[in-house]
Amino acid sequence: MRTHHLFRKTLIAAGLVAAFSAVPFAQVAAQDAAMQKQSDNQTVPDKTADAWITTKVKSELATTKGIKSTDISVSTTDGVVSITGTATSATEKAKVAQVARNVKGVKSVDTSGLSVSDTAR
């Protein structure tokens, strides 16, 4: 009978040791998750800045004479503005790129997706 109680206590103690030894691993996992969440939060201002840049470039294109902005799409990633669509001429394409470059926060402009239409409008 005494051996049975001793075995039970030993088994409970071993279980508690195993459970408490896992606590540091749980804390590390929780810290990693917190760091991941914190790093995700750090990108929010960048996403907001990109959205602002896109909106500002679209607005500037819409209000600039000589640019038909209805055939042009704008997206921004990390300050790099990508412009796609169709320009009516090479001059308009160059003007679109220049307008986009002049917007505050723009790091570079990619107009490789902006084609020049064969027909004048």
Secondary structure as the mmCIF struct_conf table of DSSP 4:
data_model
#
loop_
_struct_conf.conf_type_id
_struct_conf.id
_struct_conf.beg_label_comp_id
_struct_conf.beg_label_asym_id
_struct_conf.beg_label_seq_id
_struct_conf.end_label_comp_id
_struct_conf.end_label_asym_id
_struct_conf.end_label_seq_id
HELX_RH_AL_P HELX_RH_AL_P1 ARG A 2 SER A 21
TURN_TY1_P TURN_TY1_P1 ALA A 22 ALA A 22
HELX_RH_AL_P HELX_RH_AL_P2 VAL A 23 GLN A 42
TURN_TY1_P TURN_TY1_P2 THR A 43 THR A 43
HELX_RH_AL_P HELX_RH_AL_P3 VAL A 44 THR A 63
BEND BEND1 THR A 64 THR A 64
TURN_TY1_P TURN_TY1_P3 LYS A 65 GLY A 66
HELX_RH_3T_P HELX_RH_3T_P1 SER A 69 ASP A 71
STRN STRN1 ILE A 72 THR A 77
TURN_TY1_P TURN_TY1_P4 ASP A 78 GLY A 79
STRN STRN2 VAL A 80 ALA A 87
BEND BEND2 THR A 88 SER A 89
HELX_RH_AL_P HELX_RH_AL_P4 ALA A 90 ARG A 101
TURN_TY1_P TURN_TY1_P5 ASN A 102 ASN A 102
BEND BEND3 VAL A 103 VAL A 103
TURN_TY1_P TURN_TY1_P6 LYS A 104 GLY A 105
STRN STRN3 SER A 108 VAL A 116
HELX_LH_PP_P HELX_LH_PP_P1 SER A 117 SER A 117
BEND BEND4 ASP A 118 THR A 119
#
